[in-house]
Amino acid sequence: MLLENRIALITAAGSGMGQAAAKLFAKEGAHVIVVDVNEDATNQTVADIKAAGGSAQGEVVDVRDLDALKALADKVAAEHGKLDVLYNNVGIPGAAGMDLTLEEWNLATEINIRGSFFLSGYLTDLLKKSGNASVIWASSTSGLVGSPFSPMYSFHKGGVIALVRSMALALAADGVRVNGIAPGTTETPGLPAFFRASEEETKKRMEAFVATIPMGRAAQPSEMASVALFLASDMASFVTGVTIPVDGGMTAK
Ligand SMILES: NC(=O)c1ccc[n+]([C@@H]2O[C@H](COP(=O)([O-])OP(=O)(O)OC[C@H]3O[C@@H](n4cnc5c(N)ncnc54)[C@H](O)[C@@H]3O)[C@@H](O)[C@H]2O)c1
Protein backbone atom coordinates (compact mmCIF):
# COMPACT_ATOMS: atom_id res chain seq x y z
CA MET A 1 0.00 0.00 0.00
CA LEU A 2 1.29 3.45 -0.95
CA LEU A 3 0.00 5.49 2.00
CA GLU A 4 0.27 3.14 4.96
CA ASN A 5 0.29 4.94 8.35
CA ARG A 6 -0.21 8.33 6.67
CA ILE A 7 -2.72 10.92 7.81
CA ALA A 8 -4.38 12.66 4.85
CA LEU A 9 -6.75 15.64 4.97
CA ILE A 10 -8.86 16.33 1.88
CA THR A 11 -11.19 19.31 1.49
CA ALA A 12 -14.45 19.04 -0.46
CA ALA A 13 -14.19 15.28 -0.02
CA GLY A 14 -17.96 14.83 0.06
CA SER A 15 -18.23 14.85 -3.74
CA GLY A 16 -16.46 14.43 -7.06
CA MET A 17 -12.68 14.34 -7.18
CA GLY A 18 -12.25 14.87 -3.43
CA GLN A 19 -14.46 11.90 -2.66
CA ALA A 20 -12.68 9.72 -5.24
CA ALA A 21 -9.30 10.66 -3.74
CA ALA A 22 -10.54 10.05 -0.18
CA LYS A 23 -11.63 6.54 -1.10
CA LEU A 24 -8.43 5.75 -3.01
CA PHE A 25 -6.13 7.16 -0.31
CA ALA A 26 -7.98 5.09 2.34
CA LYS A 27 -7.68 1.99 0.17
CA GLU A 28 -3.94 2.66 0.05
CA GLY A 29 -3.75 2.65 3.86
CA ALA A 30 -4.16 6.32 4.83
CA HIS A 31 -6.39 7.55 7.63
CA VAL A 32 -8.46 10.16 5.77
CA ILE A 33 -9.84 13.32 7.34
CA VAL A 34 -12.85 14.05 5.14
CA VAL A 35 -13.64 17.79 5.19
CA ASP A 36 -16.74 19.25 3.55
CA VAL A 37 -19.41 21.85 4.29
CA ASN A 38 -22.15 19.34 3.43
CA GLU A 39 -22.77 17.11 6.46
CA ASP A 40 -24.61 14.32 4.62
CA ALA A 41 -21.94 14.18 1.93
CA THR A 42 -19.18 14.12 4.55
CA ASN A 43 -20.86 11.27 6.42
CA GLN A 44 -21.46 9.35 3.20
CA THR A 45 -17.79 9.49 2.18
CA VAL A 46 -16.72 8.36 5.66
CA ALA A 47 -19.31 5.55 5.67
CA ASP A 48 -18.19 4.35 2.21
CA ILE A 49 -14.55 4.28 3.32
CA LYS A 50 -15.35 2.38 6.52
CA ALA A 51 -17.60 -0.08 4.66
CA ALA A 52 -14.64 -0.85 2.39
CA GLY A 53 -12.45 -1.55 5.45
CA GLY A 54 -10.65 1.82 5.49
CA SER A 55 -10.08 4.43 8.19
CA ALA A 56 -11.63 7.90 8.10
CA GLN A 57 -13.16 10.70 10.14
CA GLY A 58 -15.54 13.40 8.98
CA GLU A 59 -15.17 17.12 9.74
CA VAL A 60 -17.99 19.41 8.66
CA VAL A 61 -16.29 22.74 7.95
CA ASP A 62 -17.02 25.71 5.69
CA VAL A 63 -13.64 26.81 4.31
CA ARG A 64 -14.86 30.42 4.34
CA ASP A 65 -14.79 30.27 8.16
CA LEU A 66 -11.19 30.91 9.22
CA ASP A 67 -11.91 30.23 12.91
CA ALA A 68 -13.34 26.84 11.98
CA LEU A 69 -10.24 26.10 9.88
CA LYS A 70 -7.96 27.01 12.80
CA ALA A 71 -10.04 24.79 15.11
CA LEU A 72 -9.73 21.97 12.56
CA ALA A 73 -5.93 22.35 12.48
CA ASP A 74 -5.83 22.31 16.30
CA LYS A 75 -7.95 19.15 16.32
CA VAL A 76 -5.65 17.41 13.82
CA ALA A 77 -2.68 18.40 16.01
CA ALA A 78 -4.33 17.05 19.17
CA GLU A 79 -5.55 13.82 17.61
CA HIS A 80 -2.74 12.95 15.20
CA GLY A 81 0.29 15.12 16.04
CA LYS A 82 1.30 15.34 12.37
CA LEU A 83 -0.14 15.58 8.87
CA ASP A 84 1.34 13.70 5.91
CA VAL A 85 -0.96 14.72 3.07
CA LEU A 86 -3.00 17.89 2.61
CA TYR A 87 -5.18 17.97 -0.52
CA ASN A 88 -6.60 21.47 -1.02
CA ASN A 89 -9.32 20.31 -3.38
CA VAL A 90 -12.17 22.70 -2.62
CA GLY A 91 -13.30 25.00 -5.43
CA ILE A 92 -16.39 26.39 -7.15
CA PRO A 93 -16.87 27.88 -10.64
CA GLY A 94 -18.26 31.11 -9.17
CA ALA A 95 -19.97 33.78 -11.23
CA ALA A 96 -19.17 34.22 -14.92
CA GLY A 97 -17.96 37.32 -16.73
CA MET A 98 -16.26 40.47 -15.47
CA ASP A 99 -19.34 42.36 -14.29
CA LEU A 100 -19.52 40.84 -10.82
CA THR A 101 -20.99 41.94 -7.53
CA LEU A 102 -18.65 42.17 -4.56
CA GLU A 103 -20.63 39.32 -2.96
CA GLU A 104 -19.98 37.08 -5.97
CA TRP A 105 -16.29 38.00 -5.93
CA ASN A 106 -15.95 37.39 -2.18
CA LEU A 107 -17.82 34.07 -2.19
CA ALA A 108 -15.66 32.47 -4.87
CA THR A 109 -12.41 34.05 -3.71
CA GLU A 110 -12.95 32.89 -0.13
CA ILE A 111 -13.64 29.33 -1.30
CA ASN A 112 -11.14 29.05 -4.17
CA ILE A 113 -8.18 30.87 -2.65
CA ARG A 114 -8.49 32.24 0.87
CA GLY A 115 -9.67 29.17 2.78
CA SER A 116 -7.04 26.82 1.34
CA PHE A 117 -4.28 29.41 1.81
CA PHE A 118 -5.07 29.91 5.49
CA LEU A 119 -5.68 26.22 6.14
CA SER A 120 -2.25 25.46 4.66
CA GLY A 121 -0.69 28.04 6.96
CA TYR A 122 -2.44 26.65 10.02
CA LEU A 123 -1.26 23.12 9.11
CA THR A 124 2.34 23.93 8.10
CA ASP A 125 3.91 22.93 11.43
CA LEU A 126 2.06 19.61 11.37
CA LEU A 127 3.21 18.98 7.79
CA LYS A 128 6.80 19.66 8.82
CA LYS A 129 6.41 17.11 11.63
CA SER A 130 5.63 14.43 9.04
CA GLY A 131 9.17 14.66 7.68
CA ASN A 132 7.78 13.39 4.38
CA ALA A 133 4.67 15.40 3.54
CA SER A 134 2.83 16.19 0.34
CA VAL A 135 0.50 19.11 -0.31
CA ILE A 136 -1.70 18.90 -3.39
CA TRP A 137 -3.71 21.80 -4.80
CA ALA A 138 -6.64 21.64 -7.20
CA SER A 139 -5.97 24.04 -10.05
CA SER A 140 -7.66 23.74 -13.46
CA THR A 141 -6.84 23.94 -17.14
CA SER A 142 -8.55 27.36 -16.76
CA GLY A 143 -5.50 28.37 -14.73
CA LEU A 144 -3.17 27.37 -17.57
CA VAL A 145 -5.00 28.92 -20.51
CA GLY A 146 -7.47 31.77 -20.80
CA SER A 147 -11.13 31.26 -20.02
CA PRO A 148 -13.36 33.88 -21.70
CA PHE A 149 -16.45 32.92 -19.69
CA SER A 150 -14.80 32.68 -16.28
CA PRO A 151 -12.04 35.25 -15.80
CA MET A 152 -12.39 35.16 -12.00
CA TYR A 153 -12.14 31.35 -11.86
CA SER A 154 -9.19 31.43 -14.26
CA PHE A 155 -7.52 34.04 -12.03
CA HIS A 156 -8.04 31.87 -8.93
CA LYS A 157 -6.76 28.70 -10.56
CA GLY A 158 -3.78 30.49 -12.14
CA GLY A 159 -3.06 31.90 -8.69
CA VAL A 160 -3.02 28.37 -7.33
CA ILE A 161 -0.28 27.44 -9.83
CA ALA A 162 1.84 30.42 -8.72
CA LEU A 163 1.27 29.54 -5.08
CA VAL A 164 2.26 25.90 -5.67
CA ARG A 165 5.68 27.07 -6.89
CA SER A 166 6.22 29.52 -4.02
CA MET A 167 4.96 27.21 -1.29
CA ALA A 168 7.10 24.39 -2.70
CA LEU A 169 10.20 26.59 -2.44
CA ALA A 170 9.29 27.78 1.04
CA LEU A 171 8.88 24.22 2.37
CA ALA A 172 11.35 22.18 0.27
CA ALA A 173 13.99 22.04 3.02
CA ASP A 174 11.40 20.88 5.55
CA GLY A 175 10.48 17.68 3.74
CA VAL A 176 7.19 19.06 2.41
CA ARG A 177 6.53 18.70 -1.32
CA VAL A 178 3.86 20.94 -2.88
CA ASN A 179 2.25 20.24 -6.26
CA GLY A 180 -0.93 20.90 -8.18
CA ILE A 181 -3.31 19.07 -10.47
CA ALA A 182 -4.94 20.96 -13.34
CA PRO A 183 -8.00 18.89 -14.26
CA GLY A 184 -9.72 19.26 -17.57
CA THR A 185 -13.46 18.69 -17.86
CA THR A 186 -14.33 16.00 -15.33
CA GLU A 187 -17.69 14.32 -14.81
CA THR A 188 -18.45 15.27 -11.21
CA PRO A 189 -21.69 16.47 -9.59
CA GLY A 190 -20.16 19.97 -9.74
CA LEU A 191 -19.56 19.94 -13.51
CA PRO A 192 -22.97 21.29 -14.68
CA ALA A 193 -22.40 24.45 -12.62
CA PHE A 194 -19.42 25.32 -14.86
CA PHE A 195 -21.77 25.75 -17.81
CA ARG A 196 -24.10 28.06 -15.89
CA ALA A 197 -27.10 27.12 -18.04
CA SER A 198 -30.34 25.12 -18.04
CA GLU A 199 -30.09 21.33 -17.95
CA GLU A 200 -30.79 21.03 -21.69
CA GLU A 201 -28.39 23.83 -22.64
CA THR A 202 -25.73 22.38 -20.30
CA LYS A 203 -25.98 19.02 -22.10
CA LYS A 204 -25.53 20.73 -25.49
CA ARG A 205 -22.61 22.86 -24.33
CA MET A 206 -21.00 19.88 -22.63
CA GLU A 207 -21.22 17.77 -25.83
CA ALA A 208 -19.77 20.61 -27.91
CA PHE A 209 -16.99 21.15 -25.40
CA VAL A 210 -16.10 17.48 -25.07
CA ALA A 211 -15.80 17.26 -28.88
CA THR A 212 -12.86 19.72 -28.62
CA ILE A 213 -10.92 17.50 -26.16
CA PRO A 214 -8.20 15.60 -28.11
CA MET A 215 -9.02 12.32 -26.34
CA GLY A 216 -12.68 12.85 -27.23
CA ARG A 217 -14.13 12.45 -23.77
CA ALA A 218 -14.35 14.04 -20.34
CA ALA A 219 -12.37 12.65 -17.39
CA GLN A 220 -13.69 10.58 -14.50
CA PRO A 221 -12.95 11.65 -10.89
CA SER A 222 -10.92 8.46 -10.43
CA GLU A 223 -8.48 9.70 -13.10
CA MET A 224 -7.70 12.75 -10.94
CA ALA A 225 -7.51 10.62 -7.79
CA SER A 226 -4.82 8.39 -9.29
CA VAL A 227 -2.64 11.42 -10.11
CA ALA A 228 -3.26 12.76 -6.60
CA LEU A 229 -2.20 9.38 -5.19
CA PHE A 230 1.03 9.55 -7.20
CA LEU A 231 1.76 13.05 -5.84
CA ALA A 232 0.83 12.04 -2.28
CA SER A 233 3.05 8.96 -2.29
CA ASP A 234 6.78 8.33 -2.28
CA MET A 235 6.49 7.55 -6.00
CA ALA A 236 6.71 11.35 -6.42
CA SER A 237 9.53 11.76 -3.86
CA PHE A 238 11.52 14.26 -6.02
CA VAL A 239 8.53 16.07 -7.52
CA THR A 240 7.77 19.50 -6.09
CA GLY A 241 6.59 22.88 -7.37
CA VAL A 242 4.77 21.60 -10.45
CA THR A 243 1.16 21.50 -11.58
CA ILE A 244 0.25 18.53 -13.75
CA PRO A 245 -2.41 18.99 -16.43
CA VAL A 246 -4.76 15.98 -16.46
CA ASP A 247 -6.86 17.01 -19.41
CA GLY A 248 -6.89 14.48 -22.25
CA GLY A 249 -4.51 16.70 -24.25
CA MET A 250 -6.61 19.88 -24.06
CA THR A 251 -3.77 22.25 -23.12
CA ALA A 252 -1.32 20.54 -25.50
CA LYS A 253 -3.20 22.13 -28.40
N1 LIG B 1 -15.27 19.15 -12.41
C1 LIG B 1 -14.46 19.72 -13.29
O1 LIG B 1 -14.60 19.60 -14.53
C2 LIG B 1 -13.26 20.52 -12.80
C3 LIG B 1 -12.30 20.94 -13.74
C4 LIG B 1 -11.17 21.63 -13.30
C5 LIG B 1 -10.99 21.88 -11.96
N2 LIG B 1 -11.93 21.47 -11.06
C6 LIG B 1 -11.64 21.76 -9.63
O2 LIG B 1 -11.51 20.51 -8.95
C7 LIG B 1 -11.95 20.64 -7.60
C8 LIG B 1 -13.02 19.59 -7.29
O3 LIG B 1 -14.11 19.80 -8.17
P1 LIG B 1 -15.34 18.76 -8.28
O4 LIG B 1 -16.00 19.03 -9.58
O5 LIG B 1 -14.85 17.40 -7.93
O6 LIG B 1 -16.26 19.30 -7.08
P2 LIG B 1 -17.82 18.99 -6.75
O7 LIG B 1 -18.60 20.18 -7.20
O8 LIG B 1 -18.21 17.65 -7.23
O9 LIG B 1 -17.78 18.96 -5.17
C9 LIG B 1 -17.53 20.13 -4.45
C10 LIG B 1 -17.64 19.84 -2.97
O10 LIG B 1 -17.17 21.03 -2.32
C11 LIG B 1 -17.97 21.22 -1.19
N3 LIG B 1 -17.90 22.63 -0.83
C12 LIG B 1 -18.44 23.68 -1.53
N4 LIG B 1 -18.23 24.82 -0.86
C13 LIG B 1 -17.55 24.49 0.27
C14 LIG B 1 -17.07 25.25 1.37
N5 LIG B 1 -17.28 26.57 1.45
N6 LIG B 1 -16.41 24.61 2.37
C15 LIG B 1 -16.21 23.25 2.31
N7 LIG B 1 -16.67 22.49 1.30
C16 LIG B 1 -17.33 23.10 0.29
C17 LIG B 1 -19.36 20.79 -1.63
O11 LIG B 1 -20.19 20.52 -0.52
C18 LIG B 1 -19.05 19.55 -2.48
O12 LIG B 1 -19.09 18.38 -1.70
C19 LIG B 1 -12.42 22.08 -7.46
O13 LIG B 1 -11.37 22.87 -6.96
C20 LIG B 1 -12.73 22.50 -8.89
O14 LIG B 1 -12.63 23.89 -9.08
C21 LIG B 1 -13.05 20.82 -11.45
The ligand as an SDF file (V2000), in Angstrom:
LIG
                    3D

 44 48  0  0  0  0  0  0  0  0999 V2000
  -15.2750   19.1450  -12.4150 N   0  0  0  0  0  0  0  0  0  0  0  0
  -14.4580   19.7240  -13.2930 C   0  0  0  0  0  0  0  0  0  0  0  0
  -14.6000   19.6020  -14.5270 O   0  0  0  0  0  0  0  0  0  0  0  0
  -13.2550   20.5200  -12.7960 C   0  0  0  0  0  0  0  0  0  0  0  0
  -12.3040   20.9350  -13.7410 C   0  0  0  0  0  0  0  0  0  0  0  0
  -11.1740   21.6260  -13.3020 C   0  0  0  0  0  0  0  0  0  0  0  0
  -10.9870   21.8760  -11.9560 C   0  0  0  0  0  0  0  0  0  0  0  0
  -11.9280   21.4710  -11.0560 N   0  0  0  0  0  0  0  0  0  0  0  0
  -11.6420   21.7580   -9.6300 C   0  0  0  0  0  0  0  0  0  0  0  0
  -11.5080   20.5150   -8.9550 O   0  0  0  0  0  0  0  0  0  0  0  0
  -11.9470   20.6380   -7.6000 C   0  0  0  0  0  0  0  0  0  0  0  0
  -13.0180   19.5870   -7.2910 C   0  0  0  0  0  0  0  0  0  0  0  0
  -14.1140   19.7950   -8.1720 O   0  0  0  0  0  0  0  0  0  0  0  0
  -15.3430   18.7600   -8.2770 P   0  0  0  0  0  0  0  0  0  0  0  0
  -16.0030   19.0250   -9.5800 O   0  0  0  0  0  0  0  0  0  0  0  0
  -14.8510   17.4030   -7.9270 O   0  0  0  0  0  0  0  0  0  0  0  0
  -16.2600   19.3030   -7.0800 O   0  0  0  0  0  0  0  0  0  0  0  0
  -17.8160   18.9850   -6.7520 P   0  0  0  0  0  0  0  0  0  0  0  0
  -18.6030   20.1760   -7.2010 O   0  0  0  0  0  0  0  0  0  0  0  0
  -18.2120   17.6490   -7.2280 O   0  0  0  0  0  0  0  0  0  0  0  0
  -17.7850   18.9560   -5.1680 O   0  0  0  0  0  0  0  0  0  0  0  0
  -17.5290   20.1260   -4.4540 C   0  0  0  0  0  0  0  0  0  0  0  0
  -17.6350   19.8390   -2.9680 C   0  0  0  0  0  0  0  0  0  0  0  0
  -17.1740   21.0260   -2.3210 O   0  0  0  0  0  0  0  0  0  0  0  0
  -17.9720   21.2220   -1.1900 C   0  0  0  0  0  0  0  0  0  0  0  0
  -17.9040   22.6310   -0.8300 N   0  0  0  0  0  0  0  0  0  0  0  0
  -18.4360   23.6760   -1.5250 C   0  0  0  0  0  0  0  0  0  0  0  0
  -18.2250   24.8160   -0.8550 N   0  0  0  0  0  0  0  0  0  0  0  0
  -17.5460   24.4860    0.2710 C   0  0  0  0  0  0  0  0  0  0  0  0
  -17.0720   25.2480    1.3710 C   0  0  0  0  0  0  0  0  0  0  0  0
  -17.2800   26.5660    1.4530 N   0  0  0  0  0  0  0  0  0  0  0  0
  -16.4060   24.6090    2.3670 N   0  0  0  0  0  0  0  0  0  0  0  0
  -16.2140   23.2500    2.3070 C   0  0  0  0  0  0  0  0  0  0  0  0
  -16.6650   22.4900    1.2970 N   0  0  0  0  0  0  0  0  0  0  0  0
  -17.3330   23.1010    0.2880 C   0  0  0  0  0  0  0  0  0  0  0  0
  -19.3600   20.7880   -1.6310 C   0  0  0  0  0  0  0  0  0  0  0  0
  -20.1930   20.5150   -0.5200 O   0  0  0  0  0  0  0  0  0  0  0  0
  -19.0480   19.5480   -2.4810 C   0  0  0  0  0  0  0  0  0  0  0  0
  -19.0860   18.3760   -1.6990 O   0  0  0  0  0  0  0  0  0  0  0  0
  -12.4190   22.0850   -7.4610 C   0  0  0  0  0  0  0  0  0  0  0  0
  -11.3690   22.8690   -6.9570 O   0  0  0  0  0  0  0  0  0  0  0  0
  -12.7350   22.4980   -8.8920 C   0  0  0  0  0  0  0  0  0  0  0  0
  -12.6340   23.8940   -9.0790 O   0  0  0  0  0  0  0  0  0  0  0  0
  -13.0530   20.8160  -11.4460 C   0  0  0  0  0  0  0  0  0  0  0  0
  1  2  1  0
  2  3  2  0
  2  4  1  0
  4  5  1  0
  4 44  2  0
  5  6  2  0
  6  7  1  0
  7  8  2  0
  8  9  1  0
  8 44  1  0
  9 10  1  0
  9 42  1  0
 10 11  1  0
 11 12  1  0
 11 40  1  0
 12 13  1  0
 13 14  1  0
 14 15  2  0
 14 16  1  0
 14 17  1  0
 17 18  1  0
 18 19  2  0
 18 20  1  0
 18 21  1  0
 21 22  1  0
 22 23  1  0
 23 24  1  0
 23 38  1  0
 24 25  1  0
 25 26  1  0
 25 36  1  0
 26 27  1  0
 26 35  1  0
 27 28  2  0
 28 29  1  0
 29 30  1  0
 29 35  2  0
 30 31  1  0
 30 32  2  0
 32 33  1  0
 33 34  2  0
 34 35  1  0
 36 37  1  0
 36 38  1  0
 38 39  1  0
 40 41  1  0
 40 42  1  0
 42 43  1  0
M  CHG  2   8   1  16  -1
M  END
$$$$
